[in-house]
């Protein structure tokens, strides 16, 4: 190979028995692999652009290692027009993922060659397979950095990089084995795996730190944010049927030589997204956090945290934000932006403050429990000042009719008249509460949201939390409020028919919110038959609570992480299923209500019923106290 840098001309290298590697993308990854192959005597051609291309042509590659600087006269071209392809060529794609489509189009004339992808994310191989018949997926770990044209810093020593590779979508054998042998000759650790998609997914979980690293300095809050991002991603990958590999524990490769060491004059910088931000170019976040967002949307799993990071990185690029320059206040705001808790719940202190303002919300007392018909009496004994008592059986449900369940949805005209009598207006907010952790109040929350009232929230902790805070309770009846002018529009939240619930149990996640013993069919105190809708999973509503307060958002996300695809919920008669839907909403998961619930289903002898434990695993959650059984 020539010892001088090539000029801008066609590069024609004689055929040999050894493969030649054409590396498209001469950044940190591509240049590191190319440099190691070149130093091992294996033919390499780098493909670069812009100032980096100019620097490589003029000066060669400055390859900076812990043992010093190496100037390597590796042939470099701008694109396929400057090179004659050979039968023994291997094309290596090492661009950022956002550049993959353009690179594939440019090199489509090489589609008869094997293609090795060394990029992050899960999309690149799928794109490549549209054009290339032989795609070798690759996962590479290297702490290399590219910040200056013509220069790459590679601090891992003695092993500069570790590569896992395999046929895409699955398989080992050739040409992966031959490529792996060449990489080993070049001083890299290489392992051929038969299930490369799992290894790509495992790397993706680690790559979720990249966006955080690009924006924020290291710290406990950033660590907590990464853990939450990865938890969200694992739920998505599970829903997509992908079991990510653990790159540390599942590998058979010897990683003892993969050690990051100082490179004199070049302190370790950030990950690839940090480097892109430093160079002022587009990042691959859309194919990292954005990949999780895409899979979540395809499989019905909420990904608010990954979406928030994706959007924040895009904003940082647009604004020219310096890498690592944002503070923890910005990160905390980012994490809060993803939290839907304030959309569903209101704290006692906030309600107390708002009640003293001119735009005080309408407050509804929805105390109700199975076997206790004295909600109105309890209300008169003590309630939040100004609260209006709402009777669940007569105002939040229609009259029972055969085949409709025990608490059918109310007649719209009557419900609108009741809502106006409570004082609800087009512009004002509503707060609902009870004395049972929101299990009854959530029915009012859901019905109002379903009919188009958007500003309605549940008082977290209910009347007990109000009393614990030492606030005054009124007695007797509240003074009637001026009639409201609200016009209700039903259908603003999704619902399910019995047939749709049965289908969802097969195609998504149908959640049974009743106590576990009722789900399993061990007892049935109210409805015609014991058991549950076939295929439903058991997540008892009471487990949404810590005492009378909703669990923390992170705990609710963890609770619902196993749900797959679109989600629907039922209980005994469609009341406390609304509480489950509220908890799911806090966790960022949209869910449909089956209003008729088990009381409707079990009254139809043609509908099948299953008994026994949850088919997806052991019963989840805790048993509900008898006085708080879903009704």
N, C-alpha and C positions, 0 to 999 in steps of 0.2 A: 504494500500500500504506500502511496506517496507520502513523504515526510513533510511536504509543504501543504498549505491550505489550498483547497481547490478553487479555481476561478469559476465565474458564472457561465458554465457550459454543461453540455450533457455529460453525465458521469457514466462511463461504460467500463465495467469491471469484468474481466474474463470469468467465464464459468469456472466453478470449483466444486469439490465434493461437499463443502461446508455451506450451510445456509447463509444468506446475507439478510440482515435485519434492516428494514426501512422503518425508521421510527418517526411517526407523524406526531409532532409535538415535542419540542426539545426543551421543555421546562424542567422543573425539579425531578420529576419521575423519569421522563424520557431521556434527559441528558445523563442521569445517573446510570440507568440501564445501558445506554449507548456507550458511555465512558468505560464501564466495566467490561462490556463485550469487546470494545476496541482494544483495551489493554491486554485482553486475553488472546488477541490475534484473530478475533472473529470479525468478519466484515460488517460494517455498519454504515448506514447513510442516515443522517439526521434531516428532518424536514422542519424548517423554522420560518418565521416571517418577521417583518419590520426590522427594528433596530437590533433585535437578537440575531436575526439572519445576517445582517451586515457585520456584526461583531464576530460571529462565528466564521464568516468567510475571510475576514481580514486578519484575525488574530488566532483563530482556533478556539476551542473550548477551554476556559480556565476552570479546572476541576479542583476544587479546594477540599482537602481531606485533613484529618488530624495529623497526618505525616507531612503535610505541606501542600504546595501548589503544583499541579500538573497541567501543562498546556498540551492539549491533544488535538492533532490535526485531523479531525474526523470530517469526512466529506459531508457537505450540507447542500441541500437544494431548497427551492421555494415551493416546489410542487411536482406533480407527475410529468409535466412537460419537460422537465430538466433531467429525467432519468429514464434509462431503458430497462424495463423489467426483465427479470430472469425467471426461469422455471423454479429455481431453488430459493426464491425470495420468500421471506416472511414479513408481512406487514404488521407493524405494532402501532396501535392507536393509544397515544398518551396525551391527547389534548384534554382540556377540561370538558366535562360532560355537556355543557351548553354549546360547545363547538363541534360535537360529534356529528350531527346531521350534515353540516357543511363539509366536514372532512370526508365523510363517507361518499358524499356526492362527488367531491373532487377526485377521489380515488376509486370510483366505481369501475374504471377500466382495469383495476387489479382484482376484481371480484373472484377470479379463478384461484387466487392465492389464499393460503391460510391467513387469518387475521387474529392477532392476539390483542385483547383489550386490557389496558392497565388503568382503568378509570374507576372513580367512586360512583356509588349509586347502582340502581338495578335496570336502568333503561337502555344503556349503551349496547348491550349484547342483542337485545330485542331489535333495536334499530339496525344493527349490523347484519343480522340474519336475513333481513329483507333483500340484501344485495350479495352478501358473501355466503357461499355454501359451507365453508368451514370456519366456524367462529370458536376461538379458544378464549373463554372468559378468564380473567386474571384478577387477583387481589394482591396488591402490593403494599407493604409497610416500609416506609423509609422516612426519616426525619429531614430529608434534603429540602433545600430552599432555593428559590430562584427570585431574586430581587433586582439584579443588575444584568443588563444585556451582555451576553457572552460569558456569563459566570454562574456556576452552580456550586453551592456549598453542600457537602455530603458528610455529615459528622458521625454516622454509625460506623464502628470499626471493631473488629476486622470485617464484619459482614455489613455491607452498605445497605442491603435491602433483603426482605423476605417476600417470596412470591408463592402464592397458591394458584394453581391453574388447572383447568379441565375443560372438556368439550362442553359447549353450550347447545342445548339446555342441560344435558347431562351426559356423563360418560368420561372415561379416561382414555388410555392408549395413545396412538399416534394421531396427529403430530405433537400432542402435548408432551409426550415423553422425550422426544428429541429436543424440543424447545427447552424443557426443564434441564436436560443434560448440558446444553449450551450455557444456560444461566448459571448452573453450578460451576462450570469451567471458568465463568467470569467472576467467581467469588461470591455469588449470591446464594442464599438458601432457597431452594425451590422444591415444592411438593405438589405432585399431581393428585387431584381429588376427583371423585366421580360425581359429586353433587355441588358444583361450583356455585349454584344459586344460593345455597345455604351459607357459603363462605362470603359471598358478596353481601348478603344480608347481615352477617355478623360484623363485617367491616362497616356497614352502614350505621349500625348502632353506635360504634365508636366515632364515626364521622359526625354525629350529631353535636359533638362538642365544637366543631369548626366555627359555626356561626357565633356561638357564645364567645369563643376565643377571639374572634375577629373584633368583637364589640367591647368586651368587658375584661378587666384584669381578673386574675385568678382570685378565688375566695370562697368562703362557705356558701354564700348565696348562689354563686355560679355553679358550685358542685351540686347544690340542691336542685337547681334548674335543670342541669344535665340529667340527674336521676329521674326527674319528672318527664323530661323529653323521651328518655329511653323507655320508661314504663309505658308511656303513651304509644311509642313505636312498637313495643313488643305486642301490645294488644292488637295493633293493626296487622302486624306480620302474622300473628296467629289466625286472625280472621281471613287473611289471604292464603292460609295454608302453607306458610313458609316458616320453618323452624330454623332460626339463625344458628350458625355454628359458633362455638366459642373458640376463637382463634388461638387462645393460649392453652386450653386444656385438651382440645380435640386434635391438635396437630401432632404428627409423629416426627416433625423436623426438629433439629437441634438449634435452638434459638440462643444458645449461650454466647455466641459471638456477636449477637445483635445488641451492641452497647453504644449509647450516644456518648461521644467524647468531645472535648473542646477542639475547635478549629481556630488557631491563633488569629486574632483580629476580626473574628466573625462570630459573635455571640449568637446563641440559638434564638431564632425568631419564632413566630407563631406558625400555626397550621396553614394549609393551602388557602383557606378563605382569608385569613389574616394577610397572607402574601398578596392575594389579588386586590384586597382593599388598599394595601400599601402601594401597589403599582397603579391604582386608580382604574382597574378594569373590572368587568363583570365577574361575579362569583358563581360558583356552582351550587349555591344554596337551594335553588329550585329543584335540584336533583338529589338533595340530601334531605333536609327537612321537608322540602316540597314533594319528594317521593313519598314520604310518610303521609302527607296531606292528600296526595292523589290516591294512594291505596286506601286511606280512610274513607274517602268519598266513594270509591268503587265498592267498598265492602260495608258501608254503613256504620263506620266507627268514627266518633268525633276526635279531632286532632287539634284542639284550640291552641295548645302550647307550641307545637311545631309550626302551625300557621302564623302565630305571633312572631316567632323568631324569623321565619322566612320573610315576612313583611318588613320587620325591623332592619334586616340586612339589606333588603332592596332600597329602603329609605336611606340607609347609611351610604350606599353606593351613589345614589342620586345626589346626596348632599355633600359628598366628598369628605365624609367623616374619617378622621385618622384612626387606624386600627388600635384597638384597646383603649380608646380615649373616653368611652362612656362610663359613668359611675354606677354604683349600686342602686341609687335612686331610680335611674333609668331602667335598670333590670327589674327592680321591684314593681315599677309601673307596668312593665311589659308582662310580668307574671299576673298582676291584677287585671290587666286588660283581658286576659283569657278566662278570668274567674266569673262565672255566671251567677254566683251566689247572690249578689245584690239584685239581680233580675228577678229572683224568686223569693228571697227572704228580706225581712227588715228586723233590725235589732231594737230592743226596748228603748235604748237611749235615743236613737234616731226617731222612733215613733213619738216619744215624749216631747222631743224638740219640735217636731212637725205639728203636733196637736196645738201648740201655742202660736202657730202662724196663721195668716189669713187664708192660706190655701191648704188647710188641714185636710187630711184624707178622711173619707168615710170609713168607719171602723165597724166590722161585722163580728158579732159573737156567735160562733157556730158550735156551741157545746152540745155534744151528742155522744152517746155510747150505746152499744148493744145491751138491751135489758134495762136501760135507764131512760125512761120517758120524761124525766123531770128537768130537761135542759133549761126551759124558761124559768123555772123556779130557781135553779142555780144562778141564772143570770140576774134575777132580781135581788139575790142575796149579795151580789157583788160583781161588778164588771168595770172595764175600762171606761172612764167618763166619756159620754157621748156615743158609746157603742150601741148599735142596733142588734137586737136578737134576731137570728135567722133560724127557723126550724128546718132541719135537714130533710125530714120525711115529707113535709108538705110544700116547702119552698124551693128545695134543691133537687127534687125528684117529682116525677109525674105519678099519677095513680097506677097501682099495679094492674096489669092486664095479662091474660094468659100468653105465654111465650115471650114476655118482655123482660123478665128478671124482676127482682124485688125493688130496685130503685131505677126505673127507666128515666131517661132524660125528660126534664119538664117540658110542658107545652110552652112554646116560645112566647106567645102573647101573654100568658099568665106570668111567665118568668120576667119578661120585660116590665110588666106592671109592678111586680114585686121589687125589682131592681130600682125602678124609679121611686117607689115608696121609701126604699132605704136611703134615697138621697143621692144616688150615683148620677153624675153628670157626664157630659161629653169630655170635659177637660180635667176633672178631678181624679185623684188617685183613690185606691181602696186598699185597706189592710184587713185581713181576716185572722181570727185566732180561735183557739179552743183551750181546753185544759188537758189535752191528751197528745201533746207533741205534734199537733197539726194534722192528726189522722182524719179528723172530721173537717177541719177548716180547709184542707186541701181540696175537698170536693167543691167548695165555693170558689177557691182559686182557679180550679180547672174549668168550671162552668163559665165563669166570667171571662177567662182567657178564650175559651172555645167560642164565645159569642162576641168577641172583638174588643173586650175591655183590656187594654194592654198594660195599664199601670195598676196592677194588683199584686200584692205580696203577702206572704204568710209571716206572722210575728213569730220569730224563732224563740222557742221556749214557752210561748203562749202566756196565759194569765199567770202561771206560776212565776215566770221570769219577771213579769210586771210587778208582782207582789214582792219578789226577792229584791228588786231594786228600790223598794220602799215607796212606790208611787201610790197615790190615792185611788181607792175604788169607790165608784158610785153604787147606790142601791136603788131598788125600785125600777121604774121604767124610764128610759131616756126620753127627753123632750123630742117630739117628732121633728124631723128635718124637712126643709122645703123639698118638694118633689123634684126629682131629677128629670133630665131631658134626654137621657141616653137612648140611642137607637141600636138595638142589638143585631148583630149579623152572625148567625151561627156558622160553624164550619171552619173556624180559624185555627183549630187544632185537629189533628187527624184522629179518626175513629175507625173501628173495625166491626164488621158484621161477624156472625158466627163462622160463616164459610171462610172469610178472610183470616180470621184468627187461626182456623185449622190449617190454612195454607201457610201462614207465617210461621207456625210451629215447625214446618218442614223446610222453609226456605230462609228463615232468619232466626230471630229469638223471640219466643212468646214467654213472657214472665208471669208466673203465678205468684201473687203477692200475699197469699194467705199464709197462715201458720203452717209450719212443715208437716204437722200431724194431719191436717186437713188435706194438704197436697198429696200425702202418701196414702190417704184413704183410711187412716187409723180411726178417725172420728169424723162425723159430719152432723153437727147439732142443728142445722137449719134446712139445708137443701135436700132435694129428693134423693140424690145419690152421692156416694163418697168417691174420692179420687180427683183426677185432674185431666185437663185436655191433653190428649196424646202428643208427646213431643215438647210440652211446656217444661221450663226450668223453674226451680223453686228459689225464690229470693224473698223471704218474708219481710213485709213492710217494717216491722218493728226494728229490724236490724239497721234501718236508716238512721236510727236515733241513738244518742248518748244521753240517757235520761229523757228529758223532754225536748232536747235540742237536736237539730240535724247534725250528723257527723261532719267533720271537716271535709272540705272539698276533695283533698287528696285521698282521704279514706273512702269517700263515695266513688271516686274514679277507680280505685283499686277494687272496690266491691263489684263494680259493673264491668271490669276489664274483660271478663270472659264472654261477654255477649257478642254475638256475631250478626252482621247484617242488619237489616231493618228490625226495629224493636217494637213489640206491642206488649200491653200489660192488662191483666184481668185480676180480679179478686173474687169476693163472694157475690157482690151486687153492683160493682162499679164505683164504690165509695172510696175505700182506702187505696185502690189502685191509683187514684189521683195523687196520693202521697208518694207512691213509687215514681210516678211520672215527674213530680216536682223534684225528687232526689236525683233522678236521671238528668233533669234539666240543669241542676246545679253542676253535675259532672260533665255537662256539655253534650249529652246524648238526647236526641229527640225521640219521642216514643208516642205510639198511638194507644188510645184507650178502647178496650172492648167493653162498652157500657153494660151490656146484658150480663157479662161475666159468668161465673159458674152457676149462679141461680138460673140463668136462662139456658145455658148449655145442658145442665143436668136435668132440666124439666122436659127435654126432648128425648124420648127413648131411642130415637134413631141415631143420636150422637154417641160415639164411643167414649169410654172413660178408662183411663189407666190408673193403676194404684202402684204403690211402692216408691222407692227412692228415686231421686233425680237421675235420669240416665246419663247426665254429663258428669256425675260424680256424687260424693256424699252430700247430704243435705247442707245447704249453706244458710248462714244466719242463725238467729236464735228463735226459740219458741216465743210466741206472743202471749202475754198474760191474758187470762180469760176475759177480763173486763175490757180488753182492747182488741178482741178478735175482729179481723176484717169482716164486714157485714155485706 
